[in-house]
Amino acid sequence: MHILKFAINGLDLYRNQSVSMDLYASDRVSTQSVTVHRLNGIGAGICTQTILGIAGLNASGKTTTLRALNFALDIARGIPLDADHLVYGPLVALMDAPANTRIIFTNDDNWYLLESGIRTARAKTGQGDGAPYESGITLHFTEERLWRHTGKPVQKKELTDFAVFKEHCEEILTRGVGGDHELAPEAKRYIPSSASITSGLYADQEDMTPVMNYIDSFRTPVFVPSVAPDIVHTFDRSIEKLTVDDDGKVHLKFVDDNRERILGQFDAVQMLSAGTIRGSRIVNAAVGALREGGYFLVDEIENSLNKKLVETIMDLFASPVTNPKGATLVFTTHYPELLDHLERKDCVYFAVRDENRRIQLIKYSEGLAQAAPKKARVESKKSEIFFSNLVKGTAPKAKDVAAMRRYIKSMTGAADAR
């Protein structure tokens, strides 16, 4: 399964309560390009991105956008939605109104458009003072329509607009809508209201497209993983062995040290660098996505890692040698210099806040073309565009920096000299 495009309406955090994202290569793809994945069948002229980067200031909406993507991926995969999901649960908690989603995706050489209406509800859990009380949030699909492309070659221009894509489709299944394509009553009993009707598309498939998440930098306890020597040496050449047994004990052996230390997780964390632990966890998790052609979402990819090591992880997804099935890495970063390592312009997004503090997701290639057409025609460094604030909202406001300096001056009793 590959997602080409998604949009979610009904998220108050975003400008116009809407967020959308392209996961396909919208710009021209040269025959020499190896950083995209070329699709087959009726979509043979279209490529998916193998790397997508989202850059922005603190609190600009980068992590929230990863949550929205994970939400869309689970809908397309037919996974029951969980309001307490570790990744997109916080997004659900902020949904003040029913959400509407549109997703274009592929499966088994079929191309689909899914339109869904989703609402939240309070779950009644018992009695209190003689009356029912409510606790917890649940998610339910209210209306759904599934469209399938009619089999002609899919043109890239169809992906620019959901309405244009729909013109080349036929409706094949609905729920909560009625009509000739309504899901049969017996089928409704087996598909929970929290799962999309897309779940039926994967009934005969043994393996579901995996979605690996690393959006827990400060939210889950640090733990030491078992790591193959060829991986751990990339992050720390002094380690010969790093494994974890069934009891959770860490077996650690350093090069030129005859002792094998058997440690608890807490002690092992104290002996290893944060970069070694985090880098090893990221690469371990990436293997699952690379092996199956799935999605790997990483928040703040640069945390505790040297820039060159981050680029090495990115290159695992950019190369067909290590990524033969077209897995996609989607990462966020505070450091746009990492974006300069990316070959393409249409795989970069800037997350900014507008004048009303609403999140706006701007594709780099489109934002640059609007803000500075001349620069868009030349090869500019993505980091330079970011720091220059040509795409408004990518650099701190001078007045905010000045206000902070004045405050620090007042607190420290500094002289008037600059």
C-alpha positions in Angstrom: 0.0 0.0 0.0 1.2 3.5 -0.8 -0.5 6.8 0.1 -0.2 9.4 -2.6 -2.1 12.3 -1.0 -4.3 13.0 2.1 -6.3 15.9 3.5 -8.0 16.2 6.9 -10.6 18.9 7.6 -11.9 19.6 11.0 -8.7 20.2 12.9 -8.9 23.6 14.7 -5.2 23.8 15.1 -4.7 24.3 11.4 -5.4 27.3 9.1 -8.9 26.9 7.7 -9.1 23.8 10.0 -7.4 21.7 7.2 -4.1 20.0 6.6 -3.0 18.2 3.4 0.2 16.6 2.2 1.5 15.1 -1.0 3.5 11.9 -0.7 4.2 11.5 -4.4 6.9 13.3 -6.5 4.9 16.2 -7.9 7.9 17.8 -9.7 9.6 16.3 -12.7 11.6 13.1 -12.1 14.7 12.5 -14.2 15.5 9.0 -15.4 18.7 9.1 -13.3 16.9 9.9 -10.1 17.2 7.1 -7.5 15.7 9.0 -4.4 12.1 8.2 -5.4 10.2 4.9 -5.8 8.7 4.2 -9.2 5.3 2.6 -9.2 4.2 -0.1 -11.6 0.9 -1.0 -13.4 -1.6 1.7 -14.2 0.5 4.2 -12.2 3.8 3.4 -13.9 4.4 7.1 -14.6 4.2 8.1 -11.0 6.8 8.0 -8.2 6.4 8.1 -4.4 8.7 10.0 -2.2 11.1 7.9 -0.1 12.1 10.8 2.1 9.9 13.7 3.3 11.3 16.4 5.6 9.3 18.8 7.7 11.2 21.8 9.2 10.0 24.6 11.4 10.5 26.6 14.5 9.6 25.4 18.0 5.8 24.8 18.3 5.2 25.4 14.6 3.2 22.2 14.2 5.8 19.7 13.0 4.9 16.9 15.4 1.2 17.6 15.0 1.6 17.1 11.3 3.2 13.7 11.9 0.3 12.8 14.1 -2.1 13.7 11.3 -0.2 11.6 8.8 -0.3 8.6 11.1 -4.0 9.1 11.5 -4.5 9.1 7.7 -2.3 6.0 7.4 -4.3 4.0 9.9 -7.5 5.0 8.1 -6.2 3.8 4.7 -4.9 0.6 6.3 -8.3 -0.2 7.8 -6.8 -0.2 11.4 -9.4 0.5 14.1 -8.9 4.1 15.3 -7.9 4.5 19.0 -8.6 7.8 20.7 -5.8 7.0 23.1 -3.3 6.1 20.4 0.2 7.1 21.5 0.9 9.1 18.4 -2.4 10.6 17.1 -4.3 10.5 20.4 -3.4 14.1 21.3 -4.7 15.2 17.9 -8.0 13.5 18.5 -8.3 15.1 21.9 -8.3 18.5 20.1 -11.0 17.7 17.5 -13.9 20.0 18.4 -16.0 19.0 15.4 -16.5 15.9 13.1 -13.5 15.4 10.9 -13.6 14.7 7.2 -10.7 12.9 5.4 -9.8 12.3 1.8 -7.0 9.9 0.9 -5.7 8.7 -2.4 -3.8 5.4 -2.1 -2.9 2.3 -4.0 -3.2 -1.4 -3.1 -2.5 -4.4 -5.4 -2.3 -2.1 -8.5 -5.7 -0.6 -7.7 -5.9 3.1 -7.1 -8.5 4.4 -4.6 -10.0 7.5 -3.3 -11.5 7.2 0.2 -13.8 9.9 1.6 -14.6 9.5 5.3 -16.5 11.4 8.0 -15.3 10.7 11.6 -16.8 11.9 14.8 -15.8 11.6 18.5 -18.1 10.5 21.2 -18.0 10.1 24.9 -18.2 6.5 26.0 -20.9 5.7 28.7 -19.2 3.6 31.3 -21.5 3.2 34.3 -23.9 4.8 36.8 -23.4 7.6 39.2 -26.0 9.1 41.6 -28.7 7.2 39.7 -27.7 8.5 36.3 -25.3 7.4 33.6 -21.9 9.1 33.6 -19.6 9.4 30.6 -15.9 8.8 30.4 -13.4 8.4 27.6 -13.5 9.3 24.0 -14.3 6.9 21.1 -14.0 7.4 17.3 -16.6 6.4 14.8 -16.9 6.5 11.1 -20.2 8.1 10.2 -20.2 8.2 6.4 -17.7 6.7 3.9 -17.3 6.5 0.2 -14.7 4.4 -1.6 -13.9 5.1 -5.2 -11.7 3.0 -7.5 -9.8 4.3 -10.6 -11.3 2.8 -13.7 -8.1 1.2 -14.9 -6.8 3.7 -17.4 -3.2 4.9 -16.8 -3.2 7.3 -13.9 -1.8 10.7 -14.9 0.2 12.7 -12.4 -2.0 15.8 -13.0 -5.0 13.8 -11.6 -3.3 13.8 -8.2 -3.2 17.6 -7.9 -6.9 17.7 -6.9 -9.1 15.1 -5.3 -12.1 16.2 -7.5 -10.0 15.7 -10.7 -9.0 12.2 -9.5 -12.6 11.3 -8.7 -13.6 12.1 -12.3 -11.7 9.0 -13.4 -13.2 6.7 -10.7 -16.2 4.7 -10.1 -17.8 4.4 -6.6 -17.6 0.8 -5.4 -18.5 0.9 -1.7 -20.2 3.1 0.9 -21.2 3.0 4.5 -23.8 5.2 6.2 -24.8 6.7 2.8 -27.2 4.2 1.3 -27.7 3.3 -2.3 -26.5 0.5 -4.5 -23.0 0.3 -3.1 -23.9 0.3 0.6 -22.0 -2.1 2.8 -24.1 -5.2 3.4 -25.7 -5.5 6.9 -23.8 -8.7 7.7 -20.5 -7.0 6.8 -21.3 -4.1 9.1 -21.5 -6.5 12.0 -17.9 -7.6 11.4 -16.3 -4.2 10.7 -16.2 -2.1 13.8 -17.5 1.5 13.6 -13.9 2.6 14.5 -12.4 1.0 11.4 -12.7 2.2 7.8 -14.3 0.1 5.1 -10.8 -0.2 3.6 -10.2 -3.1 6.1 -11.9 -5.4 3.6 -9.3 -4.6 1.0 -6.6 -6.4 3.0 -8.6 -9.6 4.0 -6.5 -11.8 1.8 -3.1 -10.2 2.6 -0.9 -11.8 5.1 1.2 -8.7 5.9 -0.1 -5.2 6.6 2.0 -2.3 5.4 3.8 -1.4 8.6 3.9 2.1 10.1 6.9 2.5 12.5 6.8 5.5 14.9 9.6 7.3 16.6 7.6 10.2 18.0 8.4 9.6 21.6 11.7 11.5 22.2 10.6 12.9 25.6 7.5 10.8 26.3 8.7 7.3 26.9 11.4 5.8 29.1 14.8 5.4 27.4 15.7 1.7 26.9 18.7 -0.1 25.4 17.8 -2.3 22.4 19.6 -5.4 21.1 21.7 -4.2 18.2 23.6 -6.1 15.5 27.4 -5.3 15.6 27.3 -3.8 12.1 24.7 -1.2 13.3 26.1 -0.3 16.7 29.6 0.2 15.3 28.2 3.1 13.2 27.4 4.9 16.4 30.1 3.7 18.8 33.2 1.8 17.5 34.2 0.8 21.1 31.3 -1.6 21.5 31.7 -5.2 20.5 28.4 -6.6 21.7 25.1 -5.1 22.7 22.2 -7.5 23.2 19.2 -7.8 25.5 18.1 -11.2 26.9 14.5 -12.4 27.6 14.7 -11.0 31.1 15.6 -7.5 29.9 19.2 -7.7 31.0 21.7 -5.9 28.8 24.8 -7.8 27.7 27.5 -5.2 27.0 31.1 -5.9 25.9 33.6 -3.3 24.8 36.4 -3.9 22.3 39.7 -5.0 24.0 37.8 -5.8 27.2 37.5 -9.5 28.1 34.6 -8.9 30.4 31.0 -9.1 29.3 28.9 -6.9 31.6 25.4 -7.9 32.4 23.4 -4.8 33.4 20.0 -3.7 34.2 18.5 -1.1 31.8 19.1 1.8 34.1 22.8 1.0 34.5 23.2 0.3 30.8 21.7 3.7 29.9 24.3 5.4 32.2 27.2 3.7 30.4 26.1 4.4 26.9 25.9 7.7 25.0 22.4 9.0 24.2 23.4 9.1 20.6 24.3 5.4 20.6 21.0 4.4 22.2 18.8 6.6 20.0 20.6 6.0 16.8 20.5 2.2 17.3 16.8 2.3 18.2 16.1 4.3 15.1 18.0 2.0 12.7 16.5 -1.1 14.3 13.0 0.3 13.8 13.8 1.5 10.2 14.7 -2.1 9.2 11.0 -3.1 9.6 9.8 -0.4 7.3 12.6 -1.0 4.8 12.0 -4.7 4.7 8.2 -4.4 4.1 8.0 -1.1 2.2 6.3 0.7 5.0 6.3 4.2 6.6 8.8 5.4 9.3 7.9 8.6 11.2 10.6 10.2 13.2 10.2 13.3 15.3 13.2 15.6 15.7 15.5 13.2 13.9 18.6 15.2 14.9 18.3 14.7 18.6 21.5 13.4 20.1 22.9 12.5 16.6 25.7 13.9 14.6 24.6 15.5 11.3 26.5 12.9 9.3 24.9 10.1 11.1 21.4 11.6 10.4 22.3 11.8 6.7 23.4 8.2 6.8 20.0 7.2 8.1 18.3 9.3 5.4 20.4 7.6 2.8 19.1 4.2 3.8 15.7 5.3 2.5 17.1 7.3 -0.5 18.9 4.4 -2.1 17.1 1.5 -3.9 19.9 -0.8 -2.7 18.7 -0.6 0.9 15.1 0.4 0.1 14.0 -1.9 -2.7 10.3 -1.7 -1.8 9.9 2.0 -1.6 9.6 2.6 2.1 9.0 6.2 3.1 10.9 8.1 5.9 9.0 11.2 7.2 11.0 13.2 9.7 10.8 16.6 11.4 13.7 18.8 12.3 14.6 22.1 13.9 17.7 22.2 11.8 17.0 22.9 8.1 20.6 22.3 7.2 19.6 18.6 7.1 17.2 19.5 4.2 20.2 20.5 2.0 21.0 16.8 1.9 17.8 16.0 0.1 18.0 15.9 -3.7 14.5 17.2 -4.5 12.5 20.3 -3.6 9.0 18.7 -3.6 9.8 16.4 -0.6 10.3 19.3 1.8 7.7 21.1 3.9 7.8 24.1 6.2 5.5 24.2 9.2 4.7 27.8 10.2 2.2 29.6 12.3 0.0 32.3 10.7 -1.1 35.6 12.2 -3.8 33.7 14.2 -1.4 31.1 15.5 -2.9 28.4 13.2 -0.6 25.9 11.7 0.1 26.1 8.0 2.0 23.4 6.1 3.8 24.8 3.0 5.5 22.7 0.4 8.9 24.1 -0.2 8.8 24.1 -4.0 5.4 25.9 -4.0 6.1 28.3 -1.2 9.4 29.4 -2.9 7.8 29.8 -6.3 5.2 32.2 -4.7 7.6 34.1 -2.4 10.6 34.4 -4.7 10.0 33.2 -8.3 13.6 34.1 -9.4 15.1 32.0 -6.6 12.8 29.1 -7.4 14.3 28.9 -10.8 17.9 28.4 -9.5 19.3 25.9 -7.1 19.1 27.6 -3.7 20.1 25.9 -0.5 16.9 25.0 1.4 18.4 26.0 4.7 19.2 29.5 3.3 15.6 29.9 2.2 14.4 28.8 5.6 16.7 31.2 7.6 16.0 34.1 5.2 12.3 34.0 6.1 11.4 34.3 2.4 8.6 31.8 3.2 7.1 33.8 6.1 7.2 32.2 9.5 10.4 30.2 9.1 12.6 32.5 11.3 11.9 34.0 14.7 10.4 37.5 14.6 13.0 40.2 15.4 10.6 41.9 17.8 10.2 38.7 19.8 14.0 38.3 20.1 14.4 41.9 21.1 11.7 41.6 23.8 13.4 38.5 25.2 16.7 40.4 25.3 15.1 43.3 27.1 13.6 41.0 29.7 16.9 39.2 30.3 18.6 42.6 30.6 16.0 43.6 33.2 16.5 40.4 35.2 20.3 40.5 35.2 20.8 44.2 35.8 22.9 44.6 32.7 24.1 48.1 31.7 22.7 49.9 28.7 25.7 48.9 26.5 24.7 46.4 23.8 
